[in-house]
């Protein structure tokens, strides 16, 4: 009983933030003007979301990338930002967070202070959904932009209903799928999140929770696709991962733990044109390999981690640790097969926090087999492409001026992403 109590408490830390009571806050009534500043970042190393080039200059006007050229790029009257010895990146995109309902501004503000200009929220309640949609509409310069799954699909008594918090809609049969999806779209969900996990791996098989049937899973995927919505599924095993991808899901919200992964897993994902958000930051916590304390000790990161979020970085998994050998094998297979990998942290779950954990995730992706260029793409162009965010994730003429300037060369040393010189959201410089 004591072990189960600790387990439930630990699991709550992953998703309960999405079910807390809505906190008051102010959001502008309409979308503010884009940054009206005109500036040029000159003689900078440029990672445009896909490739790297040296001695480039980028002109920003009215919150957009106006021109890209060499050192001689004409920008009369523009403020000049010295890019020598520095690298310019697109604003980072965290493809898996849970925005804490009681601390929306704090979480999104901290994310932005680490160069994460966009976050993808993976489950929330109705009141927080409304708040997140208001923020997305206003797009304020001091908070990360946000897209959200809204209320995910789960069955009565299944995960995450055991966490408490505001009641959420659930479903029990395939016939209910279209109405469920349509209700979520009407509320403002940008994509569909499905929970396909009975927590047997954590609670023990004899105590596993109810779970959606395979038929209901398939019906939900069809219903979302009929409405033009992406489907991301939470799984906890390779067998379930294969099952949901074979059913047509667009992506996995996590990789899985275990001693090994089948050698064709990467090819299986690639052949189905699916993507994977590994969330190594949180899986490694469950495997006893947490990196949160290291992030908290990093002099480039620690000063910008707000007091209310520091405790999460040292929180650990209280029960028997699974192995992450299979996690690492699966990621290597994804990289080898060329399947899309998206950087996501699952913040603010155990061992993670907004923004800072993205820099930890990038280092973990490189350690597990990606090149620094691939890891940077996983946090920029890859999530933008997977979630159809066509105005960001790359540095191209006409796109949003969501930019991060860092000292050094993260295309060679991924830790250089932590040495932030400046951040701009839609051309407005962010105060850290």
ZITA-V755179 format. One record per residue. SS is DSSP state (hx for helix, st for strand, lp for the rest). NEAR is the number of other ideal C-beta (glycine too) atoms within 8 Angstrom. Layout:
SS	NEAR
SS	NEAR
//
This chain:
lp	4
hx	5
hx	8
hx	9
hx	8
hx	10
hx	12
hx	9
hx	9
hx	12
hx	13
hx	10
hx	10
hx	11
hx	12
hx	11
hx	12
hx	15
hx	14
lp	12
lp	7
lp	10
lp	9
lp	3
lp	7
lp	3
lp	10
lp	8
lp	4
lp	6
lp	6
lp	9
lp	5
lp	11
lp	15
lp	8
lp	9
lp	11
st	11
st	13
st	12
st	12
st	9
st	15
st	14
st	13
st	16
lp	11
lp	13
lp	6
lp	6
st	10
st	8
st	6
st	8
st	14
st	16
st	14
st	15
st	17
st	8
lp	9
lp	13
st	12
st	14
st	8
st	9
st	12
st	8
lp	7
lp	7
lp	6
lp	12
lp	4
lp	12
lp	4
lp	4
lp	9
st	7
st	8
st	10
st	7
lp	14
lp	6
lp	5
st	13
st	15
st	15
st	16
st	15
lp	17
st	16
st	17
st	18
st	11
st	13
st	16
lp	15
lp	16
lp	12
hx	17
hx	9
hx	10
hx	15
hx	8
hx	11
hx	15
hx	15
hx	11
hx	16
hx	16
hx	16
hx	11
lp	15
lp	15
st	15
st	14
st	16
st	15
st	16
st	14
lp	14
lp	11
lp	15
lp	12
hx	10
hx	10
hx	14
hx	15
hx	10
hx	13
hx	14
hx	10
hx	9
hx	15
hx	10
hx	9
hx	12
lp	10
lp	9
lp	10
lp	7
lp	11
lp	12
st	12
st	14
st	12
st	15
lp	15
lp	12
lp	13
lp	13
st	11
lp	12
lp	11
lp	7
lp	7
lp	15
lp	12
lp	12
hx	10
hx	9
hx	10
lp	6
lp	8
lp	8
lp	2
lp	10
lp	6
lp	10
lp	12
lp	7
lp	7
hx	9
hx	5
hx	10
hx	13
hx	9
hx	7
hx	13
hx	15
hx	10
hx	9
hx	11
hx	10
hx	6
hx	10
lp	10
lp	13
lp	9
lp	12
st	15
st	13
st	17
st	14
lp	12
lp	10
lp	9
lp	11
hx	9
hx	6
hx	8
hx	9
lp	7
hx	5
hx	4
hx	8
lp	10
lp	11
lp	7
lp	12
lp	14
lp	8
hx	8
hx	7
hx	15
hx	15
hx	11
hx	12
hx	17
hx	14
hx	10
hx	13
hx	13
hx	10
hx	8
lp	9
lp	4
lp	12
lp	11
st	15
st	16
st	14
st	13
lp	14
lp	10
lp	9
hx	12
hx	6
hx	12
hx	13
hx	10
hx	12
hx	15
hx	13
hx	7
lp	10
lp	10
lp	13
lp	9
st	14
st	16
lp	13
lp	14
lp	13
lp	15
lp	12
lp	12
lp	5
lp	7
lp	12
lp	7
lp	5
lp	7
hx	15
hx	14
hx	9
hx	11
hx	15
hx	12
hx	6
lp	8
lp	4
lp	13
st	13
st	13
lp	15
lp	13
lp	14
hx	13
hx	17
hx	15
hx	15
hx	14
hx	17
hx	10
lp	13
lp	8
lp	7
lp	10
lp	12
hx	17
hx	9
hx	8
hx	16
hx	12
hx	7
lp	10
lp	6
lp	7
lp	13
hx	10
hx	5
hx	11
lp	13
lp	8
hx	4
hx	6
hx	14
hx	11
hx	6
hx	15
hx	16
hx	10
lp	10
lp	9
lp	10
lp	8
lp	9
lp	3
lp	8
lp	9
lp	9
lp	11
hx	9
hx	14
hx	18
hx	10
hx	11
hx	14
hx	16
hx	11
hx	14
hx	14
hx	13
hx	7
hx	10
lp	5
lp	12
st	9
st	16
lp	14
lp	18
lp	15
lp	16
lp	14
st	16
lp	12
lp	13
lp	13
lp	16
lp	16
lp	15
lp	17
lp	16
hx	15
hx	16
hx	16
hx	14
hx	15
hx	15
hx	16
hx	11
hx	12
hx	17
hx	12
hx	6
lp	12
lp	9
lp	12
lp	6
hx	12
hx	10
hx	11
hx	14
hx	16
hx	11
hx	14
lp	14
lp	17
hx	11
hx	15
hx	18
hx	14
hx	10
hx	13
lp	12
lp	6
lp	12
lp	5
lp	5
lp	14
lp	12
lp	12
lp	14
lp	9
lp	7
lp	5
lp	11
st	10
lp	13
lp	12
st	15
st	15
st	15
st	15
st	7
lp	10
lp	8
lp	16
lp	10
lp	6
lp	8
hx	11
hx	8
hx	13
hx	15
hx	10
lp	9
st	13
st	7
st	10
st	15
st	15
st	14
lp	12
lp	15
st	11
st	8
lp	12
lp	4
lp	6
//
